[in-house]
C-alpha cells in the first residue's frame, strides 16, 4: 500500500460512517403516520403525513386534523365532486380571493368569524375530493399540505 492510499481509504470509511449515522438518524422519530379514510364517496383514501418537526394527525368524525405540537395546522375533509362543485359555486356569494384555480384544483381565501381562512380543493380519489381549511397564510399552508399525501387504495 502506498502512502497516498491511506487518506483515501480513511475518507471512504468516514463517508460510510456518516452515511450510516444519517440513515439511522433519519429513522429516529421521523416515522410517517398513516390513516385510512372511507368517505361516503365509496373510495378508500390512505392519508400519509411526513413525520418530524412535531407534526402529527388524528381522525375525528371523518375529518383529519393535522397538528404541529398541539396546534391545529389544517383540517382535511373528503367530499364528492358534486359537493366540490357546490362549494366552488358558493364562493362568489362572499368576499374571497382565489390564489390558484383550474378544472381539478382551487385554493382560495375567505374571511370567516375567526379571521381569514384558506381553502384547498382537489381530487384525491376516483370519486373523492379533498376539502382542506387552515388559518395559515397560503405559503405556510402549502408547506403543511406538501407533507400530506393521499392515495386511493382500492379494497
N, CA, C and O atoms as a DFTB+ gen file, in Angstrom:
620 C
 N C O
     1  1       0.844      -1.177       0.000
     2  2       0.000       0.000       0.000
     3  2       0.888       1.239       0.000
     4  3       1.868       1.326       0.740
     5  1       0.523       2.179      -0.838
     6  2       1.307       3.408      -0.940
     7  2       0.822       4.408       0.103
     8  3      -0.296       4.317       0.609
     9  1       1.685       5.352       0.403
    10  2       1.368       6.356       1.411
    11  2       0.103       7.151       1.047
    12  3      -0.685       7.486       1.931
    13  1      -0.098       7.454      -0.240
    14  2      -1.250       8.242      -0.687
    15  2      -2.573       7.502      -0.610
    16  3      -3.623       8.143      -0.655
    17  1      -2.569       6.163      -0.495
    18  2      -3.802       5.378      -0.453
    19  2      -4.521       5.476       0.888
    20  3      -5.748       5.401       0.947
    21  1      -3.760       5.643       1.958
    22  2      -4.358       5.618       3.284
    23  2      -5.386       6.730       3.509
    24  3      -6.479       6.438       3.995
    25  1      -5.090       7.983       3.180
    26  2      -6.098       9.017       3.398
    27  2      -7.370       8.760       2.593
    28  3      -8.467       9.042       3.075
    29  1      -7.243       8.229       1.369
    30  2      -8.412       7.947       0.552
    31  2      -9.285       6.882       1.224
    32  3     -10.503       7.044       1.302
    33  1      -8.674       5.795       1.709
    34  2      -9.430       4.759       2.407
    35  2     -10.054       5.318       3.675
    36  3     -11.188       4.983       4.016
    37  1      -9.312       6.169       4.371
    38  2      -9.819       6.795       5.593
    39  2     -11.046       7.656       5.276
    40  3     -12.024       7.648       6.022
    41  1     -10.987       8.403       4.156
    42  2     -12.122       9.229       3.745
    43  2     -13.325       8.363       3.377
    44  3     -14.461       8.707       3.702
    45  1     -13.079       7.247       2.703
    46  2     -14.166       6.336       2.334
    47  2     -14.844       5.788       3.586
    48  3     -16.071       5.716       3.655
    49  1     -14.037       5.403       4.573
    50  2     -14.594       4.895       5.835
    51  2     -15.402       5.978       6.539
    52  3     -16.490       5.715       7.052
    53  1     -14.869       7.194       6.561
    54  2     -15.569       8.309       7.204
    55  2     -16.912       8.568       6.507
    56  3     -17.935       8.767       7.162
    57  1     -16.889       8.561       5.160
    58  2     -18.108       8.783       4.386
    59  2     -19.131       7.685       4.668
    60  3     -20.320       7.965       4.821
    61  1     -18.670       6.437       4.737
    62  2     -19.578       5.318       5.021
    63  2     -20.177       5.466       6.420
    64  3     -21.366       5.218       6.618
    65  1     -19.348       5.873       7.392
    66  2     -19.834       6.058       8.766
    67  2     -20.853       7.195       8.829
    68  3     -21.863       7.088       9.524
    69  1     -20.590       8.276       8.108
    70  2     -21.533       9.400       8.078
    71  2     -22.859       8.995       7.445
    72  3     -23.929       9.356       7.934
    73  1     -22.776       8.245       6.355
    74  2     -23.981       7.782       5.664
    75  2     -24.810       6.884       6.584
    76  3     -26.032       7.013       6.651
    77  1     -24.139       5.982       7.286
    78  2     -24.826       5.082       8.207
    79  2     -25.503       5.873       9.324
    80  3     -26.665       5.620       9.642
    81  1     -24.787       6.830       9.925
    82  2     -25.387       7.593      11.022
    83  2     -26.534       8.465      10.512
    84  3     -27.525       8.648      11.219
    85  1     -26.416       9.004       9.298
    86  2     -27.512       9.800       8.739
    87  2     -28.734       8.928       8.501
    88  3     -29.863       9.363       8.726
    89  1     -28.516       7.703       8.048
    90  2     -29.623       6.771       7.808
    91  2     -30.299       6.418       9.126
    92  3     -31.526       6.363       9.205
    93  1     -29.503       6.181      10.150
    94  2     -30.063       5.846      11.460
    95  2     -30.842       7.023      12.034
    96  3     -31.930       6.846      12.581
    97  1     -30.277       8.237      11.906
    98  2     -30.953       9.426      12.418
    99  2     -32.265       9.671      11.689
   100  3     -33.257      10.068      12.300
   101  1     -32.268       9.436      10.391
   102  2     -33.481       9.663       9.600
   103  2     -34.623       8.785      10.098
   104  3     -35.790       9.159       9.978
   105  1     -34.302       7.629      10.651
   106  2     -35.334       6.729      11.138
   107  2     -35.822       7.053      12.538
   108  3     -36.848       6.529      12.971
   109  1     -35.099       7.910      13.253
   110  2     -35.430       8.210      14.650
   111  2     -36.523       9.260      14.753
   112  3     -36.287      10.425      14.430
   113  1     -37.696       8.880      15.188
   114  2     -38.764       9.824      15.462
   115  2     -39.338      10.499      14.227
   116  3     -40.139      11.424      14.360
   117  1     -38.968      10.080      13.064
   118  2     -39.464      10.710      11.851
   119  2     -40.378       9.768      11.081
   120  3     -40.457       9.833       9.854
   121  1     -41.065       8.896      11.801
   122  2     -41.912       7.932      11.115
   123  2     -43.139       8.623      10.542
   124  3     -43.713       9.522      11.156
   125  1     -43.522       8.189       9.368
   126  2     -44.715       8.722       8.731
   127  2     -45.938       8.129       9.419
   128  3     -45.939       6.966       9.823
   129  1     -46.980       8.952       9.544
   130  2     -48.245       8.466      10.099
   131  2     -49.184       8.172       8.939
   132  3     -49.184       8.874       7.929
   133  1     -49.985       7.120       9.099
   134  2     -50.956       6.760       8.056
   135  2     -52.333       6.561       8.697
   136  3     -52.465       5.954       9.760
   137  1     -53.334       7.086       8.026
   138  2     -54.728       6.878       8.431
   139  2     -55.487       6.531       7.148
   140  3     -55.308       7.191       6.124
   141  1     -56.324       5.508       7.199
   142  2     -57.150       5.170       6.040
   143  2     -58.568       5.655       6.305
   144  3     -59.181       5.324       7.320
   145  1     -59.071       6.446       5.367
   146  2     -60.409       7.025       5.487
   147  2     -61.337       6.353       4.479
   148  3     -60.919       5.991       3.380
   149  1     -62.599       6.191       4.868
   150  2     -63.605       5.636       3.965
   151  2     -64.764       6.630       3.867
   152  3     -65.799       6.456       4.511
   153  1     -64.577       7.678       3.048
   154  2     -65.647       8.673       2.926
   155  2     -66.877       8.087       2.239
   156  3     -66.838       6.986       1.690
   157  1     -67.964       8.845       2.284
   158  2     -69.240       8.398       1.704
   159  2     -69.174       8.221       0.190
   160  3     -70.103       7.671      -0.402
   161  1     -68.107       8.671      -0.442
   162  2     -67.972       8.562      -1.898
   163  2     -67.737       7.124      -2.334
   164  3     -67.907       6.798      -3.509
   165  1     -67.344       6.251      -1.390
   166  2     -67.081       4.859      -1.728
   167  2     -65.596       4.568      -1.930
   168  3     -65.188       3.407      -1.937
   169  1     -64.785       5.619      -2.094
   170  2     -63.339       5.414      -2.212
   171  2     -62.767       5.066      -0.840
   172  3     -63.411       5.277       0.188
   173  1     -61.565       4.540      -0.842
   174  2     -60.812       4.311       0.384
   175  2     -59.520       5.095       0.224
   176  3     -58.687       4.761      -0.619
   177  1     -59.351       6.133       1.026
   178  2     -58.230       7.058       0.866
   179  2     -57.231       6.861       2.012
   180  3     -57.566       7.008       3.187
   181  1     -56.001       6.525       1.632
   182  2     -54.944       6.416       2.638
   183  2     -54.245       7.774       2.719
   184  3     -53.766       8.306       1.717
   185  1     -54.199       8.317       3.924
   186  2     -53.570       9.614       4.156
   187  2     -52.262       9.359       4.895
   188  3     -52.243       8.709       5.940
   189  1     -51.164       9.881       4.339
   190  2     -49.851       9.733       4.966
   191  2     -49.313      11.118       5.276
   192  3     -49.323      12.006       4.425
   193  1     -48.848      11.290       6.496
   194  2     -48.248      12.550       6.929
   195  2     -46.764      12.323       7.122
   196  3     -46.359      11.428       7.864
   197  1     -45.938      13.139       6.448
   198  2     -44.491      13.054       6.647
   199  2     -44.190      13.389       8.103
   200  3     -44.629      14.416       8.620
   201  1     -43.440      12.515       8.751
   202  2     -43.121      12.711      10.164
   203  2     -42.078      13.790      10.383
   204  3     -41.523      14.349       9.437
   205  1     -41.825      14.067      11.650
   206  2     -40.817      15.049      12.026
   207  2     -41.413      16.417      12.301
   208  3     -42.593      16.652      12.040
   209  1     -40.599      17.315      12.827
   210  2     -40.982      18.697      13.125
   211  2     -42.215      18.784      14.016
   212  3     -42.971      19.752      13.936
   213  1     -42.422      17.785      14.860
   214  2     -43.565      17.752      15.796
   215  2     -44.915      17.726      15.090
   216  3     -45.913      18.157      15.666
   217  1     -44.969      17.229      13.855
   218  2     -46.242      17.094      13.141
   219  2     -46.900      15.773      13.513
   220  3     -46.225      14.761      13.697
   221  1     -48.228      15.794      13.621
   222  2     -48.999      14.580      13.861
   223  2     -50.394      14.803      13.290
   224  3     -50.757      15.920      12.923
   225  1     -51.164      13.729      13.222
   226  2     -52.541      13.874      12.734
   227  2     -53.441      12.893      13.466
   228  3     -52.989      11.869      13.977
   229  1     -54.719      13.229      13.505
   230  2     -55.706      12.297      14.040
   231  2     -57.018      12.510      13.314
   232  3     -57.289      13.580      12.767
   233  1     -57.824      11.462      13.324
   234  2     -59.127      11.499      12.656
   235  2     -60.200      11.713      13.713
   236  3     -60.217      11.035      14.740
   237  1     -61.093      12.656      13.456
   238  2     -62.207      12.937      14.356
   239  2     -63.451      13.156      13.514
   240  3     -63.516      14.114      12.744
   241  1     -64.438      12.284      13.648
   242  2     -65.720      12.419      12.945
   243  2     -65.540      12.617      11.434
   244  3     -66.199      13.470      10.839
   245  1     -64.662      11.842      10.822
   246  2     -64.478      11.904       9.381
   247  2     -63.595      13.049       8.899
   248  3     -63.439      13.245       7.694
   249  1     -63.019      13.804       9.826
   250  2     -62.127      14.923       9.485
   251  2     -60.740      14.584      10.010
   252  3     -60.596      14.079      11.124
   253  1     -59.723      14.863       9.205
   254  2     -58.350      14.669       9.669
   255  2     -57.824      16.012      10.145
   256  3     -57.853      17.005       9.418
   257  1     -57.346      16.020      11.379
   258  2     -56.733      17.218      11.949
   259  2     -55.228      17.021      11.909
   260  3     -54.709      16.024      12.411
   261  1     -54.531      17.977      11.311
   262  2     -53.073      17.929      11.240
   263  2     -52.542      18.941      12.252
   264  3     -52.892      20.121      12.217
   265  1     -51.695      18.456      13.148
   266  2     -51.147      19.274      14.227
   267  2     -49.655      19.491      14.045
   268  3     -48.959      18.660      13.462
   269  1     -49.171      20.627      14.554
   270  2     -47.746      20.795      14.810
   271  2     -47.706      21.155      16.281
   272  3     -48.281      22.156      16.709
   273  1     -47.016      20.325      17.046
   274  2     -47.087      20.338      18.507
   275  2     -48.551      20.118      18.849
   276  3     -49.103      19.077      18.494
   277  1     -49.199      21.060      19.523
   278  2     -50.609      20.850      19.884
   279  2     -51.543      21.777      19.110
   280  3     -52.743      21.823      19.378
   281  1     -50.985      22.514      18.150
   282  2     -51.783      23.482      17.407
   283  2     -52.292      22.859      16.100
   284  3     -51.528      22.256      15.345
   285  1     -53.604      23.019      15.850
   286  2     -54.180      22.522      14.593
   287  2     -53.679      23.404      13.456
   288  3     -53.897      24.615      13.443
   289  1     -53.000      22.767      12.498
   290  2     -52.467      23.496      11.353
   291  2     -53.424      23.441      10.156
   292  3     -53.506      24.381       9.365
   293  1     -54.149      22.313      10.041
   294  2     -55.039      22.138       8.890
   295  2     -56.113      21.108       9.227
   296  3     -55.880      20.163       9.981
   297  1     -57.294      21.315       8.649
   298  2     -58.393      20.349       8.748
   299  2     -58.649      19.823       7.343
   300  3     -58.738      20.595       6.388
   301  1     -58.766      18.505       7.225
   302  2     -58.983      17.883       5.911
   303  2     -60.251      17.040       5.942
   304  3     -60.386      16.130       6.761
   305  1     -61.170      17.351       5.046
   306  2     -62.395      16.575       4.900
   307  2     -62.406      16.001       3.491
   308  3     -61.651      16.439       2.623
   309  1     -63.273      15.015       3.276
   310  2     -63.369      14.373       1.971
   311  2     -64.794      14.519       1.473
   312  3     -65.751      14.149       2.154
   313  1     -64.916      15.067       0.268
   314  2     -66.226      15.379      -0.292
   315  2     -66.338      14.794      -1.700
   316  3     -65.348      14.378      -2.303
   317  1     -67.577      14.773      -2.206
   318  2     -67.827      14.275      -3.566
   319  2     -67.596      15.398      -4.577
   320  3     -67.459      16.562      -4.201
   321  1     -67.554      15.046      -5.836
   322  2     -67.416      16.030      -6.917
   323  2     -68.585      17.019      -6.881
   324  3     -68.398      18.215      -7.104
   325  1     -69.779      16.519      -6.601
   326  2     -70.961      17.392      -6.521
   327  2     -70.818      18.397      -5.373
   328  3     -71.156      19.571      -5.521
   329  1     -70.317      17.924      -4.234
   330  2     -70.113      18.824      -3.096
   331  2     -69.026      19.854      -3.421
   332  3     -69.122      21.013      -3.015
   333  1     -67.991      19.424      -4.155
   334  2     -66.931      20.348      -4.554
   335  2     -67.506      21.425      -5.473
   336  3     -67.195      22.606      -5.314
   337  1     -68.341      21.025      -6.430
   338  2     -68.939      21.990      -7.358
   339  2     -69.844      22.978      -6.614
   340  3     -69.840      24.173      -6.910
   341  1     -70.617      22.473      -5.650
   342  2     -71.499      23.345      -4.865
   343  2     -70.670      24.327      -4.031
   344  3     -71.009      25.506      -3.931
   345  1     -69.595      23.834      -3.443
   346  2     -68.722      24.689      -2.641
   347  2     -68.076      25.763      -3.518
   348  3     -68.006      26.930      -3.132
   349  1     -67.612      25.362      -4.686
   350  2     -66.968      26.305      -5.615
   351  2     -67.978      27.372      -6.047
   352  3     -67.633      28.549      -6.152
   353  1     -69.224      26.962      -6.296
   354  2     -70.269      27.907      -6.718
   355  2     -70.625      28.877      -5.594
   356  3     -70.999      30.019      -5.860
   357  1     -70.511      28.433      -4.339
   358  2     -70.888      29.292      -3.211
   359  2     -69.826      30.338      -2.887
   360  3     -70.106      31.298      -2.169
   361  1     -68.608      30.163      -3.407
   362  2     -67.528      31.101      -3.101
   363  2     -67.911      32.523      -3.486
   364  3     -67.629      33.467      -2.747
   365  1     -68.555      32.679      -4.648
   366  2     -68.856      34.023      -5.158
   367  2     -69.887      34.768      -4.319
   368  3     -70.125      35.953      -4.551
   369  1     -70.511      34.089      -3.336
   370  2     -71.521      34.755      -2.511
   371  2     -70.894      35.515      -1.344
   372  3     -71.602      36.215      -0.620
   373  1     -69.574      35.391      -1.146
   374  2     -68.899      36.063      -0.030
   375  2     -67.610      36.711      -0.527
   376  3     -67.127      36.376      -1.609
   377  1     -67.043      37.642       0.259
   378  2     -65.740      38.210      -0.135
   379  2     -64.683      37.104      -0.159
   380  3     -64.559      36.338       0.797
   381  1     -63.930      37.026      -1.244
   382  2     -62.968      35.933      -1.390
   383  2     -61.798      36.393      -2.242
   384  3     -61.857      37.436      -2.892
   385  1     -60.749      35.610      -2.230
   386  2     -59.605      35.824      -3.117
   387  2     -59.151      34.451      -3.591
   388  3     -58.833      33.585      -2.777
   389  1     -59.119      34.251      -4.900
   390  2     -58.661      32.965      -5.444
   391  2     -57.154      33.055      -5.667
   392  3     -56.659      33.988      -6.299
   393  1     -56.435      32.064      -5.132
   394  2     -54.973      32.023      -5.284
   395  2     -54.578      31.231      -6.527
   396  3     -53.665      31.617      -7.257
   397  1     -55.269      30.128      -6.756
   398  2     -54.982      29.304      -7.935
   399  2     -56.251      28.529      -8.280
   400  3     -56.930      28.009      -7.394
   401  1     -56.563      28.457      -9.569
   402  2     -57.768      27.740      -9.978
   403  2     -57.572      27.112     -11.351
   404  3     -57.097      27.759     -12.284
   405  1     -57.947      25.842     -11.457
   406  2     -58.086      25.182     -12.749
   407  2     -59.189      24.135     -12.581
   408  3     -59.835      24.088     -11.534
   409  1     -59.410      23.301     -13.590
   410  2     -60.531      22.356     -13.536
   411  2     -60.491      21.453     -12.305
   412  3     -61.526      21.195     -11.691
   413  1     -59.301      20.973     -11.944
   414  2     -59.197      19.995     -10.862
   415  2     -58.474      20.518      -9.629
   416  3     -57.955      19.729      -8.840
   417  1     -58.431      21.839      -9.451
   418  2     -57.740      22.383      -8.281
   419  2     -58.222      23.800      -8.049
   420  3     -58.411      24.575      -8.986
   421  1     -58.418      24.122      -6.776
   422  2     -58.674      25.518      -6.420
   423  2     -58.134      25.760      -5.012
   424  3     -58.302      24.932      -4.117
   425  1     -57.484      26.906      -4.835
   426  2     -57.138      27.367      -3.489
   427  2     -57.615      28.812      -3.404
   428  3     -57.413      29.608      -4.321
   429  1     -58.246      29.127      -2.292
   430  2     -58.817      30.458      -2.136
   431  2     -58.872      30.834      -0.659
   432  3     -58.786      29.977       0.220
   433  1     -59.016      32.130      -0.406
   434  2     -59.140      32.669       0.951
   435  2     -60.503      33.308       1.104
   436  3     -61.061      33.872       0.163
   437  1     -61.022      33.204       2.313
   438  2     -62.311      33.809       2.605
   439  2     -62.299      34.245       4.068
   440  3     -61.781      33.532       4.927
   441  1     -62.860      35.396       4.346
   442  2     -62.935      35.862       5.729
   443  2     -64.015      35.089       6.464
   444  3     -65.138      34.954       5.979
   445  1     -63.667      34.583       7.634
   446  2     -64.627      33.862       8.460
   447  2     -64.747      34.535       9.804
   448  3     -64.088      35.548      10.040
   449  1     -65.574      34.003      10.700
   450  2     -65.760      34.619      12.013
   451  2     -64.460      34.659      12.836
   452  3     -64.301      35.519      13.702
   453  1     -63.532      33.726      12.562
   454  2     -62.263      33.689      13.296
   455  2     -61.112      34.251      12.476
   456  3     -59.951      33.957      12.762
   457  1     -61.412      35.048      11.468
   458  2     -60.359      35.622      10.627
   459  2     -60.296      34.960       9.264
   460  3     -61.218      34.253       8.857
   461  1     -59.196      35.197       8.564
   462  2     -59.024      34.684       7.202
   463  2     -58.784      33.179       7.220
   464  3     -57.983      32.673       8.006
   465  1     -59.495      32.468       6.337
   466  2     -59.328      31.022       6.208
   467  2     -58.925      30.728       4.764
   468  3     -59.516      31.260       3.824
   469  1     -57.922      29.884       4.602
   470  2     -57.505      29.445       3.269
   471  2     -58.034      28.041       3.039
   472  3     -57.929      27.171       3.903
   473  1     -58.604      27.834       1.858
   474  2     -59.203      26.556       1.500
   475  2     -58.496      25.960       0.284
   476  3     -57.963      26.673      -0.566
   477  1     -58.511      24.647       0.233
   478  2     -57.933      23.908      -0.887
   479  2     -58.899      22.803      -1.257
   480  3     -59.405      22.102      -0.382
   481  1     -59.164      22.637      -2.561
   482  2     -59.991      21.530      -3.035
   483  2     -59.340      20.936      -4.273
   484  3     -59.044      21.643      -5.236
   485  1     -59.122      19.624      -4.235
   486  2     -58.629      18.904      -5.407
   487  2     -58.902      17.420      -5.233
   488  3     -59.075      16.948      -4.109
   489  1     -58.942      16.666      -6.357
   490  2     -59.277      15.246      -6.273
   491  2     -58.156      14.435      -5.613
   492  3     -56.971      14.661      -5.859
   493  1     -58.571      13.485      -4.766
   494  2     -57.617      12.574      -4.115
   495  2     -58.016      11.115      -4.328
   496  3     -57.343      10.203      -3.847
   497  1     -59.103      10.906      -5.044
   498  2     -59.585       9.561      -5.335
   499  2     -60.406       9.595      -6.603
   500  3     -60.555      10.635      -7.245
   501  1     -60.938       8.428      -6.953
   502  2     -61.747       8.344      -8.167
   503  2     -62.999       9.217      -8.060
   504  3     -63.391       9.877      -9.023
   505  1     -63.629       9.211      -6.863
   506  2     -64.855       9.983      -6.648
   507  2     -64.738      10.934      -5.459
   508  3     -65.739      11.482      -4.997
   509  1     -63.519      11.130      -4.965
   510  2     -63.321      11.868      -3.721
   511  2     -62.421      13.077      -3.929
   512  3     -61.388      13.003      -4.594
   513  1     -62.845      14.193      -3.339
   514  2     -62.071      15.435      -3.364
   515  2     -61.641      15.780      -1.944
   516  3     -62.364      15.523      -0.982
   517  1     -60.468      16.358      -1.832
   518  2     -60.019      16.906      -0.558
   519  2     -60.641      18.282      -0.395
   520  3     -60.706      19.060      -1.347
   521  1     -61.094      18.576       0.809
   522  2     -61.541      19.930       1.161
   523  2     -60.772      20.276       2.427
   524  3     -61.134      19.838       3.519
   525  1     -59.698      21.073       2.280
   526  2     -58.824      21.402       3.402
   527  2     -58.995      22.865       3.772
   528  3     -59.191      23.717       2.905
   529  1     -58.919      23.150       5.069
   530  2     -59.062      24.517       5.566
   531  2     -57.980      24.792       6.608
   532  3     -57.606      23.919       7.390
   533  1     -57.486      26.041       6.594
   534  2     -56.452      26.431       7.549
   535  2     -56.489      27.942       7.768
   536  3     -56.939      28.700       6.910
   537  1     -56.007      28.357       8.931
   538  2     -55.848      29.790       9.214
   539  2     -54.445      30.262       8.834
   540  3     -54.137      31.448       8.949
   541  1     -53.596      29.339       8.382
   542  2     -52.236      29.711       7.982
   543  2     -52.262      30.531       6.697
   544  3     -53.160      30.351       5.874
   545  1     -51.298      31.426       6.510
   546  2     -51.208      32.115       5.220
   547  2     -50.867      31.112       4.114
   548  3     -50.320      30.048       4.403
   549  1     -51.181      31.433       2.853
   550  2     -51.015      30.465       1.760
   551  2     -49.638      29.800       1.687
   552  3     -49.562      28.592       1.464
   553  1     -48.545      30.556       1.869
   554  2     -47.208      29.965       1.756
   555  2     -47.007      28.889       2.824
   556  3     -46.511      27.803       2.526
   557  1     -47.388      29.186       4.060
   558  2     -47.245      28.222       5.163
   559  2     -48.192      27.044       4.962
   560  3     -47.834      25.900       5.242
   561  1     -49.390      27.323       4.482
   562  2     -50.371      26.259       4.239
   563  2     -49.867      25.299       3.167
   564  3     -50.035      24.085       3.286
   565  1     -49.244      25.846       2.115
   566  2     -48.685      24.990       1.063
   567  2     -47.628      24.051       1.630
   568  3     -47.547      22.891       1.224
   569  1     -46.820      24.541       2.561
   570  2     -45.784      23.701       3.176
   571  2     -46.406      22.571       3.983
   572  3     -45.940      21.433       3.925
   573  1     -47.459      22.881       4.738
   574  2     -48.141      21.835       5.511
   575  2     -48.775      20.830       4.552
   576  3     -48.645      19.620       4.737
   577  1     -49.457      21.333       3.538
   578  2     -50.131      20.457       2.579
   579  2     -49.133      19.564       1.837
   580  3     -49.472      18.444       1.456
   581  1     -47.924      20.043       1.632
   582  2     -46.923      19.234       0.928
   583  2     -46.449      18.053       1.782
   584  3     -45.815      17.136       1.259
   585  1     -46.743      18.061       3.075
   586  2     -46.379      16.953       3.968
   587  2     -47.447      15.855       3.976
   588  3     -47.215      14.760       4.487
   589  1     -48.618      16.156       3.405
   590  2     -49.740      15.224       3.458
   591  2     -49.923      14.598       2.074
   592  3     -50.011      15.302       1.068
   593  1     -49.977      13.277       2.043
   594  2     -50.103      12.566       0.768
   595  2     -51.360      11.699       0.802
   596  3     -51.673      11.074       1.815
   597  1     -52.070      11.674      -0.319
   598  2     -53.332      10.956      -0.425
   599  2     -53.206       9.880      -1.487
   600  3     -52.690      10.129      -2.577
   601  1     -53.681       8.681      -1.165
   602  2     -53.625       7.575      -2.124
   603  2     -54.956       6.839      -2.081
   604  3     -55.441       6.466      -1.013
   605  1     -55.533       6.638      -3.248
   606  2     -56.789       5.903      -3.364
   607  2     -56.430       4.417      -3.344
   608  3     -55.862       3.899      -4.306
   609  1     -56.761       3.739      -2.253
   610  2     -56.458       2.306      -2.170
   611  2     -57.742       1.529      -2.388
   612  3     -58.657       1.568      -1.566
   613  1     -57.793       0.836      -3.487
   614  2     -58.999       0.055      -3.820
   615  2     -59.077      -1.171      -2.905
   616  3     -58.091      -1.880      -2.703
   617  1     -60.266      -1.397      -2.364
   618  2     -60.389      -2.562      -1.484
   619  2     -60.569      -3.836      -2.281
   620  3     -60.689      -4.915      -1.701
